[in-house]
Amino acid sequence: MGKIDINFTIDFILKSIDLIEKRFSGIDSGEDFLKNDKNLEKFDSISMRLQTIGENIKNLYKNNPEVLENFATKDYWSSIMKMREIISHHYINIDACIFRLDRARCPL
């Protein structure tokens, strides 16, 4: 992965995080996602962005771990990659609670 690819990937991740934050507008709990079709679409779009963030981090870590380890530990990045695995392979079983802003009330 070349320098241009690293910059592109990091830019994509940052833009995705910005979109996720915007799409959380009006969502205060996991149950809010299930209130109507519009919120369920938010859940789906947030899930897809989290999945692509995880995939990009996985590829970046695989090819250039030092880039990410300058900012956080391997365990931190691993947890993001694991979230990607859950979304990618177990989407049907995801509880909206997993994306709650109030994680203290979310049994994970």
Protein Blocks (a to p, Z undefined) as FASTA:
>chain_A
ZZklmmmmmmmmmmmmmmmmmmmgopabfklmmmpmklmmmmmmmmmmmmmmmmmmmmmm
mmmmmlmmmmmcfklmmmmmmmmmmmmmmmmmpcfklmpfblmlpcZZ
